[in-house]
Amino acid sequence: MKKVFATLTVLAMLTFGSAAVMAQEAAAPAEEAAVENVDEAAAAVEEVAEAPAEEAGGLVALHKTLKTKFIEGGAGFMALTLVTLVFGLALCIERIIYLSLSKTNTKALLANVEAALEKGGIEAALEVCRNTRGPVASIFYQGLSRYDEGVDVVEKTVASYGGVQLGLLEKNLSWITLFIAIAPSLGFLGTIIGMIEAFDKIQQVGDISATVVAGGIKVALLTTLLGLIIAVVLQLFYNYILSLIEGLVNEMEDSSISLLDLVVKYDAAQKK
């Protein structure tokens, strides 16, 4: 019996021992996975914390690079070229604001003018136009104010004053085109000046080498690059302004035709 109990005891110990080993082996990957997850989370936090610092550092580096290139291109001449961008953008922004404020809900305006003509006549319609902002309302006002002289005069007035409003919409566009042309011209002028400096250095040294002509060529390339960039930027704004003007002109023409129809209808009703 003692041998039997001893055998059973040994078997129980072996069984529990193997089970403990298996449990430890099963728990080890879980612990490793948990540690890996903690490490990944910590790395993610570090990346998020370092991202703003890296972005700030990148902006600082970009600013330093632009400043260096600006000085290398000749601070005085580069500043003169940059002035064209400042004035050109100022005029573009002024035109965009003016054209944006000139937009009118022509359908609502025509409906209000028609209702005013039916209820209060020409004076009521003039009051509606007087209280409405934009070139379309101004054209309506000028045309209706000449109603006493006949429908033909109203039509001629609308057409003539439409030209006046078109001139106001296109105000300062010639200056924008001037800066678009001047910017690359100044860049090319910088190119010529840079090449002259390079040849002067060659003449002084009496030898052609990369180190001698590098400075002059760098000035030439940087000024040309700045001038072309400014011209491209201003050209984009200029085309956008032209698209705004085209939209307003179409509205002016369509609404003028509709106004003449209202005037003819009102005149026919008055003659009955």
Secondary structure as GFF3:
##gff-version 3
##sequence-region A 1 272
A	DSSP	alpha_helix	2	72	.	.	.	ID=ss1
A	DSSP	alpha_helix	75	101	.	.	.	ID=ss2
A	DSSP	alpha_helix	106	130	.	.	.	ID=ss3
A	DSSP	alpha_helix	135	145	.	.	.	ID=ss4
A	DSSP	three_ten_helix	147	149	.	.	.	ID=ss5
A	DSSP	alpha_helix	151	169	.	.	.	ID=ss6
A	DSSP	alpha_helix	173	205	.	.	.	ID=ss7
A	DSSP	alpha_helix	210	271	.	.	.	ID=ss8
###
